[in-house]
Amino acid sequence: MLQERGSASGDNRCSMASANVELVQRIYSAWERGDFSGAGWAHPELEFVRVDGPAPGRWKGVEIDVGVRDMLSAWEDLRLAAEEFRELDGDRVLALASGVARGKRSGVQLRVSATNLFHITNGKVTRVVTYYDRDLALAELGLAG
């Protein structure tokens, strides 16, 4: 099932979204406003994997707080908006997104595209895999085309 939309405030083009897609849409709705504080959607043992980009790595559970806090601390006005949602199966939702941020020290404006793969079990995100290279993400997921 493919879910597309222009912004968090826009209407979905597909009227039937699964509960998992709706969950990821709610997460991105907050992220689009620059609100990264909510974690009610996350399983306590959430695993976060950054495959490529500036600081690849893997964090789990409470380690994520430190990793995310360090990443977010370098940026002002960070916003991440989904361009498209793809439900891959009953447990995984792929979000194709783009974002902007400004460096706190440098003032440099950064534009980034990101592909996030959300693994969801019983209404909680158990794993998020982030790719900054969209082509790599699609190829690894067998969706390149």
MDTraj code that builds the backbone (N, CA, C; nanometers):
import mdtraj as md
import numpy as np

residues = "MET LEU GLN GLU ARG GLY SER ALA SER GLY ASP ASN ARG CYS SER MET ALA SER ALA ASN VAL GLU LEU VAL GLN ARG ILE TYR SER ALA TRP GLU ARG GLY ASP PHE SER GLY ALA GLY TRP ALA HIS PRO GLU LEU GLU PHE VAL ARG VAL ASP GLY PRO ALA PRO GLY ARG TRP LYS GLY VAL GLU ILE ASP VAL GLY VAL ARG ASP MET LEU SER ALA TRP GLU ASP LEU ARG LEU ALA ALA GLU GLU PHE ARG GLU LEU ASP GLY ASP ARG VAL LEU ALA LEU ALA SER GLY VAL ALA ARG GLY LYS ARG SER GLY VAL GLN LEU ARG VAL SER ALA THR ASN LEU PHE HIS ILE THR ASN GLY LYS VAL THR ARG VAL VAL THR TYR TYR ASP ARG ASP LEU ALA LEU ALA GLU LEU GLY LEU ALA GLY".split()
xyz = np.array([
    [0.0853, -0.1164, 0.0000],
    [0.0000, 0.0000, 0.0000],
    [0.0898, 0.1225, 0.0000],
    [0.0634, 0.2163, -0.0865],
    [0.1410, 0.3378, -0.0987],
    [0.0616, 0.4531, -0.0436],
    [0.1224, 0.5275, 0.0447],
    [0.0599, 0.6471, 0.1004],
    [0.1461, 0.7644, 0.0580],
    [0.0864, 0.8680, 0.0008],
    [0.1611, 0.9854, -0.0377],
    [0.0954, 1.1073, 0.0218],
    [0.1764, 1.2094, 0.0386],
    [0.1204, 1.3358, 0.0815],
    [0.2231, 1.4441, 0.0625],
    [0.1757, 1.5675, 0.0566],
    [0.2646, 1.6797, 0.0367],
    [0.3210, 1.7313, 0.1664],
    [0.2414, 1.7306, 0.2732],
    [0.2891, 1.7804, 0.4022],
    [0.2050, 1.7200, 0.5122],
    [0.2482, 1.7395, 0.6340],
    [0.1754, 1.6842, 0.7481],
    [0.0366, 1.7441, 0.7585],
    [0.0211, 1.8677, 0.7157],
    [-0.1090, 1.9318, 0.7276],
    [-0.2003, 1.9019, 0.6084],
    [-0.1443, 1.8417, 0.5024],
    [-0.2238, 1.8114, 0.3841],
    [-0.3006, 1.6825, 0.3996],
    [-0.3936, 1.6597, 0.3098],
    [-0.4713, 1.5364, 0.3117],
    [-0.3959, 1.4257, 0.2427],
    [-0.4161, 1.3037, 0.2873],
    [-0.3579, 1.1878, 0.2207],
    [-0.4290, 1.1674, 0.0891],
    [-0.3551, 1.1252, -0.0118],
    [-0.4162, 1.0950, -0.1408],
    [-0.4829, 0.9587, -0.1382],
    [-0.4405, 0.8742, -0.0470],
    [-0.5009, 0.7426, -0.0319],
    [-0.5832, 0.7451, 0.0956],
    [-0.7102, 0.7133, 0.0847],
    [-0.7984, 0.7312, 0.1996],
    [-0.7846, 0.6210, 0.3042],
    [-0.7321, 0.5051, 0.2677],
    [-0.7222, 0.3956, 0.3631],
    [-0.5768, 0.3754, 0.4042],
    [-0.5425, 0.4242, 0.5186],
    [-0.4076, 0.4052, 0.5702],
    [-0.4138, 0.3053, 0.6841],
    [-0.3156, 0.2180, 0.6880],
    [-0.3103, 0.1223, 0.7982],
    [-0.2747, 0.1952, 0.9270],
    [-0.2954, 0.1276, 1.0388],
    [-0.2600, 0.1850, 1.1689],
    [-0.1112, 0.2166, 1.1749],
    [-0.0276, 0.1323, 1.1142],
    [0.1163, 0.1567, 1.1161],
    [0.1527, 0.2809, 1.0348],
    [0.0925, 0.2969, 0.9179],
    [0.1186, 0.4162, 0.8372],
    [0.0701, 0.5399, 0.9115],
    [-0.0465, 0.5308, 0.9735],
    [-0.0980, 0.6448, 1.0498],
    [-0.0052, 0.6814, 1.1649],
    [0.0536, 0.5827, 1.2309],
    [0.1485, 0.6083, 1.3380],
    [0.2686, 0.6859, 1.2850],
    [0.3253, 0.6415, 1.1748],
    [0.4418, 0.7086, 1.1168],
    [0.4039, 0.8492, 1.0688],
    [0.2846, 0.8648, 1.0163],
    [0.2392, 0.9987, 0.9762],
    [0.2318, 1.0922, 1.0971],
    [0.1855, 1.0434, 1.2105],
    [0.1798, 1.1264, 1.3323],
    [0.3206, 1.1650, 1.3799],
    [0.4134, 1.0724, 1.3700],
    [0.5521, 1.1013, 1.4082],
    [0.6053, 1.2139, 1.3204],
    [0.5852, 1.2014, 1.1899],
    [0.6353, 1.3033, 1.0974],
    [0.5622, 1.4357, 1.1125],
    [0.4385, 1.4324, 1.1527],
    [0.3655, 1.5566, 1.1760],
    [0.4376, 1.6403, 1.2818],
    [0.4841, 1.5759, 1.3873],
    [0.5601, 1.6461, 1.4914],
    [0.6966, 1.6889, 1.4383],
    [0.7661, 1.5999, 1.3691],
    [0.8994, 1.6300, 1.3190],
    [0.8958, 1.7463, 1.2196],
    [0.7878, 1.7543, 1.1427],
    [0.7747, 1.8633, 1.0455],
    [0.7664, 1.9986, 1.1172],
    [0.7122, 1.9993, 1.2374],
    [0.7045, 2.1223, 1.3180],
    [0.8321, 2.1457, 1.3983],
    [0.9291, 2.0545, 1.3877],
    [1.0530, 2.0674, 1.4630],
    [1.0432, 2.0116, 1.6035],
    [0.9391, 1.9338, 1.6305],
    [0.9183, 1.8753, 1.7628],
    [0.9674, 1.7312, 1.7640],
    [1.0847, 1.7115, 1.8234],
    [1.1441, 1.5784, 1.8327],
    [1.1373, 1.5255, 1.9757],
    [1.0550, 1.5896, 2.0593],
    [1.0518, 1.5562, 2.2012],
    [0.9647, 1.4350, 2.2341],
    [0.8626, 1.4104, 2.1578],
    [0.7706, 1.3014, 2.1892],
    [0.8295, 1.1654, 2.1569],
    [0.8083, 1.0698, 2.2448],
    [0.8576, 0.9348, 2.2203],
    [0.7547, 0.8305, 2.2629],
    [0.6292, 0.8718, 2.2784],
    [0.5252, 0.7775, 2.3168],
    [0.5053, 0.6674, 2.2147],
    [0.5517, 0.6905, 2.0953],
    [0.5405, 0.5940, 1.9861],
    [0.6492, 0.4861, 1.9932],
    [0.7528, 0.5086, 2.0744],
    [0.8705, 0.4216, 2.0752],
    [0.8606, 0.3101, 2.1780],
    [0.8980, 0.1922, 2.1374],
    [0.9139, 0.0798, 2.2288],
    [1.0310, 0.1120, 2.3225],
    [1.0267, 0.0698, 2.4498],
    [1.1363, 0.1003, 2.5434],
    [1.2732, 0.0512, 2.4967],
    [1.2762, -0.0543, 2.4185],
    [1.4031, -0.1077, 2.3674],
    [1.4230, -0.0732, 2.2206],
    [1.3722, 0.0424, 2.1807],
    [1.3862, 0.0886, 2.0429],
    [1.5312, 0.0811, 1.9986],
    [1.5513, 0.0353, 1.8766],
    [1.6841, 0.0333, 1.8165],
    [1.6854, 0.1362, 1.7046],
    [1.7878, 0.2200, 1.7035],
    [1.8040, 0.3211, 1.6002],
    [1.9327, 0.2921, 1.5254],
    [1.9226, 0.2795, 1.3921],
    [2.0381, 0.2480, 1.3090],
    [2.0530, 0.3571, 1.2038],
    [2.1715, 0.4150, 1.1960],
    [2.2027, 0.5094, 1.0892],
    [2.3017, 0.4385, 0.9980],
    [2.2556, 0.4031, 0.8769],
    [2.3343, 0.3210, 0.7849],
    [2.4499, 0.3985, 0.7246],
    [2.4246, 0.5228, 0.6860],
    [2.5257, 0.6026, 0.6175],
    [2.5167, 0.7461, 0.6678],
    [2.5770, 0.8381, 0.5983],
    [2.5689, 0.9773, 0.6386],
    [2.6833, 1.0168, 0.7300],
    [2.6661, 1.1280, 0.8018],
    [2.7772, 1.1850, 0.8775],
    [2.8241, 1.1025, 0.9967],
    [2.7382, 1.0244, 1.0563],
    [2.7781, 0.9481, 1.1758],
    [2.7027, 0.8165, 1.1814],
    [2.7404, 0.7205, 1.0950],
    [2.6726, 0.5901, 1.0995],
    [2.6901, 0.5258, 1.2364],
    [2.5920, 0.4493, 1.2752],
    [2.6016, 0.3813, 1.4037],
    [2.4733, 0.3111, 1.4392],
    [2.4740, 0.2530, 1.5590],
    [2.3601, 0.1773, 1.6085],
    [2.3458, 0.2068, 1.7571],
    [2.2242, 0.2412, 1.7976],
    [2.1948, 0.2717, 1.9366],
    [2.0703, 0.1950, 1.9769],
    [2.0587, 0.1618, 2.1040],
    [1.9424, 0.0869, 2.1496],
    [1.9011, 0.1357, 2.2880],
    [1.7698, 0.1389, 2.3111],
    [1.7179, 0.1755, 2.4423],
    [1.7622, 0.3135, 2.4859],
    [1.8123, 0.3235, 2.6076],
    [1.8508, 0.4533, 2.6640],
    [1.9692, 0.5166, 2.5919],
    [2.0504, 0.4381, 2.5216],
    [2.1616, 0.4934, 2.4434],
    [2.1109, 0.5944, 2.3409],
    [1.9890, 0.5735, 2.2938],
    [1.9332, 0.6596, 2.1894],
    [1.9209, 0.8022, 2.2389],
    [1.8822, 0.8210, 2.3653],
    [1.8694, 0.9560, 2.4194],
    [1.9978, 1.0354, 2.4000],
    [2.1111, 0.9737, 2.4308],
    [2.2392, 1.0417, 2.4178],
    [2.2705, 1.0679, 2.2710],
    [2.2543, 0.9673, 2.1865],
    [2.2843, 0.9823, 2.0442],
    [2.1981, 1.0870, 1.9767],
    [2.0695, 1.0858, 2.0039],
    [1.9783, 1.1823, 1.9426],
    [2.0044, 1.3215, 1.9987],
    [2.0239, 1.3317, 2.1278],
    [2.0510, 1.4618, 2.1892],
    [2.1780, 1.5232, 2.1296],
    [2.2830, 1.4427, 2.1116],
    [2.4070, 1.4926, 2.0510],
    [2.3823, 1.5399, 1.9080],
    [2.3076, 1.4612, 1.8307],
    [2.2799, 1.4974, 1.6923],
    [2.1983, 1.6265, 1.6856],
    [2.0930, 1.6360, 1.7656],
    [2.0050, 1.7521, 1.7615],
    [2.0716, 1.8776, 1.8166],
    [2.1659, 1.8622, 1.9073],
    [2.2274, 1.9781, 1.9720],
    [2.3075, 2.0648, 1.8743],
    [2.3482, 2.0115, 1.7623],
    [2.4280, 2.0876, 1.6657],
    [2.3427, 2.1744, 1.5737],
    [2.2094, 2.1544, 1.5778],
    [2.1227, 2.2190, 1.4783],
    [2.0147, 2.3056, 1.5413],
    [1.9772, 2.4102, 1.4688],
    [1.8624, 2.4940, 1.5027],
    [1.7587, 2.4766, 1.3932],
    [1.6362, 2.4912, 1.4296],
    [1.5266, 2.4901, 1.3319],
    [1.5268, 2.3661, 1.2437],
    [1.5576, 2.2518, 1.3032],
    [1.5552, 2.1268, 1.2295],
    [1.4113, 2.0876, 1.2022],
    [1.3814, 2.0587, 1.0779],
    [1.2487, 2.0153, 1.0352],
    [1.2668, 1.8991, 0.9389],
    [1.1846, 1.7967, 0.9546],
    [1.1905, 1.6806, 0.8671],
    [1.0489, 1.6488, 0.8214],
    [1.0255, 1.6579, 0.6916],
    [0.8916, 1.6377, 0.6364],
    [0.8897, 1.5172, 0.5428],
    [0.7895, 1.4336, 0.5587],
    [0.7754, 1.3163, 0.4721],
    [0.7165, 1.3575, 0.3382],
    [0.7685, 1.2979, 0.2344],
    [0.7179, 1.3181, 0.0992],
    [0.6268, 1.2029, 0.0582],
    [0.6567, 1.0856, 0.1143],
    [0.5841, 0.9653, 0.0734],
    [0.5971, 0.8591, 0.1812],
    [0.4922, 0.7821, 0.1990],
    [0.4939, 0.6675, 0.2896],
    [0.4657, 0.5422, 0.2074],
    [0.5399, 0.4359, 0.2360],
    [0.5160, 0.3071, 0.1700],
    [0.5035, 0.2002, 0.2776],
    [0.3897, 0.1347, 0.2812],
    [0.3743, 0.0215, 0.3722],
    [0.4327, -0.0992, 0.3011],
    [0.5436, -0.1517, 0.3526],
    [0.6138, -0.2616, 0.2868],
    [0.5519, -0.3962, 0.3206],
    [0.5051, -0.4095, 0.4439],
    [0.4373, -0.5309, 0.4885],
    [0.3673, -0.4954, 0.6190],
    [0.3189, -0.5935, 0.6928],
    [0.2432, -0.5665, 0.8134],
    [0.3231, -0.5080, 0.9288],
    [0.4573, -0.5081, 0.9156],
    [0.5428, -0.4612, 1.0254],
    [0.6351, -0.3451, 0.9880],
    [0.6392, -0.3079, 0.8587],
    [0.7371, -0.2073, 0.8170],
    [0.6737, -0.0983, 0.7313],
    [0.7123, 0.0265, 0.7637],
    [0.6687, 0.1424, 0.6869],
    [0.7931, 0.2207, 0.6480],
    [0.8033, 0.2522, 0.5207],
    [0.9135, 0.3309, 0.4687],
    [0.8656, 0.4737, 0.4493],
    [0.9437, 0.5691, 0.4989],
    [0.9115, 0.7103, 0.4819],
    [1.0243, 0.7777, 0.4050],
    [0.9896, 0.8360, 0.2919],
    [1.0849, 0.9141, 0.2142],
    [1.0658, 1.0590, 0.2569],
    [1.1724, 1.1225, 0.2995],
    [1.1585, 1.2542, 0.3615],
    [1.2694, 1.3482, 0.3172],
    [1.2483, 1.4746, 0.3452],
    [1.3523, 1.5752, 0.3256],
    [1.3481, 1.6692, 0.4450],
    [1.4594, 1.7341, 0.4691],
    [1.4646, 1.8218, 0.5848],
    [1.5560, 1.9398, 0.5648],
    [1.5433, 2.0340, 0.6559],
    [1.6302, 2.1508, 0.6588],
    [1.6708, 2.1765, 0.8037],
    [1.7893, 2.2335, 0.8192],
    [1.8383, 2.2717, 0.9514],
    [1.9448, 2.3788, 0.9331],
    [1.9735, 2.4482, 1.0413],
    [2.0786, 2.5491, 1.0406],
    [2.1755, 2.5156, 1.1527],
    [2.3032, 2.5158, 1.1203],
    [2.4052, 2.4877, 1.2201],
    [2.4065, 2.5940, 1.3285],
    [2.4076, 2.5518, 1.4556],
    [2.4064, 2.6480, 1.5667],
    [2.5315, 2.7351, 1.5673],
    [2.6455, 2.6769, 1.5436],
    [2.7709, 2.7534, 1.5464],
    [2.8004, 2.8191, 1.4125],
    [2.7845, 2.7453, 1.3046],
    [2.8251, 2.7955, 1.1732],
    [2.7183, 2.8791, 1.1049],
    [2.5922, 2.8543, 1.1373],
    [2.4840, 2.9219, 1.0668],
    [2.4580, 2.8644, 0.9282],
    [2.5313, 2.7610, 0.8914],
    [2.5169, 2.6985, 0.7604],
    [2.3805, 2.6319, 0.7503],
    [2.3135, 2.6555, 0.6387],
    [2.1838, 2.5919, 0.6120],
    [2.2107, 2.4563, 0.5481],
    [2.1485, 2.3536, 0.6013],
    [2.1660, 2.2180, 0.5519],
    [2.0336, 2.1669, 0.4979],
    [2.0381, 2.1098, 0.3795],
    [1.9225, 2.0411, 0.3231],
    [1.9609, 1.8943, 0.3110],
    [1.8712, 1.8091, 0.3525],
    [1.9022, 1.6667, 0.3536],
    [1.7807, 1.5876, 0.3078],
    [1.8070, 1.4777, 0.2405],
    [1.6996, 1.3820, 0.2159],
    [1.7314, 1.2604, 0.3020],
    [1.6281, 1.2001, 0.3532],
    [1.6456, 1.0834, 0.4394],
    [1.5371, 0.9821, 0.4079],
    [1.5716, 0.8600, 0.4225],
    [1.4760, 0.7515, 0.4075],
    [1.4776, 0.6753, 0.5391],
    [1.3634, 0.6703, 0.6043],
    [1.3527, 0.6028, 0.7333],
    [1.2635, 0.4809, 0.7210],
    [1.3153, 0.3688, 0.7650],
    [1.2402, 0.2444, 0.7675],
    [1.1991, 0.2183, 0.9114],
    [1.0685, 0.2194, 0.9368],
    [1.0138, 0.1979, 1.0706],
    [0.9664, 0.0532, 1.0819],
    [1.0136, -0.0161, 1.1848],
    [0.9654, -0.1500, 1.2184],
    [0.8685, -0.1319, 1.3353],
    [0.7481, -0.1853, 1.3215],
    [0.6430, -0.1602, 1.4205],
    [0.5837, -0.2919, 1.4671],
    [0.5720, -0.3060, 1.5996],
    [0.5100, -0.4233, 1.6600],
    [0.4121, -0.3758, 1.7663],
    [0.2893, -0.4230, 1.7578],
    [0.1859, -0.3890, 1.8566],
    [0.1738, -0.2385, 1.8810],
    [0.1790, -0.1616, 1.7734],
    [0.1588, -0.0176, 1.7833],
    [0.2759, 0.0627, 1.8342],
    [0.3925, -0.0001, 1.8504],
    [0.5129, 0.0695, 1.8960],
    [0.6252, 0.0500, 1.7944],
    [0.7021, 0.1549, 1.7719],
    [0.8174, 0.1454, 1.6827],
    [0.9289, 0.0752, 1.7583],
    [0.9760, -0.0360, 1.7035],
    [1.0812, -0.1143, 1.7677],
    [1.2181, -0.0879, 1.7066],
    [1.2178, -0.0359, 1.5822],
    [1.3455, -0.0129, 1.5137],
    [1.3242, 0.0938, 1.4080],
    [1.4209, 0.1857, 1.3970],
    [1.4217, 0.2851, 1.2906],
    [1.5572, 0.2755, 1.2219],
    [1.5545, 0.2542, 1.0911],
    [1.6771, 0.2477, 1.0125],
    [1.6770, 0.3691, 0.9201],
    [1.7799, 0.4532, 0.9333],
    [1.7887, 0.5761, 0.8554],
    [1.8974, 0.5648, 0.7499],
    [1.8613, 0.6035, 0.6288],
    [1.9547, 0.6130, 0.5168],
    [1.9524, 0.7575, 0.4678],
    [2.0694, 0.8131, 0.4408],
    [2.0745, 0.9440, 0.3778],
    [2.0865, 0.9298, 0.2268],
    [2.1294, 0.8139, 0.1809],
    [2.1368, 0.7842, 0.0381],
    [2.0111, 0.7056, 0.0009],
    [1.9145, 0.7742, -0.0581],
    [1.7852, 0.7125, -0.0915],
    [1.8017, 0.5944, -0.1864],
    [1.8917, 0.6072, -0.2835],
    [1.9125, 0.4972, -0.3785],
    [1.9628, 0.3726, -0.3077],
    [2.0518, 0.3893, -0.2109],
    [2.1008, 0.2757, -0.1328],
    [1.9868, 0.2105, -0.0561],
    [1.9028, 0.2926, 0.0063],
    [1.7892, 0.2391, 0.0829],
    [1.6984, 0.1562, -0.0070],
    [1.6602, 0.2127, -0.1191],
    [1.5695, 0.1434, -0.2096],
    [1.6309, 0.0148, -0.2646],
    [1.7610, 0.0203, -0.2951],
    [1.8296, -0.0991, -0.3450],
    [1.8347, -0.2078, -0.2383],
    [1.8695, -0.1718, -0.1153],
    [1.8786, -0.2719, -0.0080],
    [1.7430, -0.3336, 0.0239],
    [1.6366, -0.2577, 0.0021],
    [1.5021, -0.3075, 0.0293],
    [1.4383, -0.3748, -0.0925],
    [1.5150, -0.3835, -0.2032],
    [1.4640, -0.4457, -0.3248],
    [1.3581, -0.3624, -0.3942],
    [1.3616, -0.2304, -0.3750],
    [1.2609, -0.1422, -0.4326],
    [1.3162, -0.0538, -0.5441],
    [1.4450, -0.0683, -0.5743],
    [1.5046, 0.0123, -0.6814],
    [1.4469, -0.0307, -0.8139],
    [1.4314, 0.0669, -0.8988],
    [1.3648, 0.0250, -1.0129],
    [1.3811, 0.0550, -1.1455],
])
top = md.Topology()
chain = top.add_chain()
for i, resn in enumerate(residues, 1):
    res = top.add_residue(resn, chain, resSeq=i)
    for name in ("N", "CA", "C"):
        top.add_atom(name, md.element.get_by_symbol(name[0]), res)
traj = md.Trajectory(xyz[None], top)
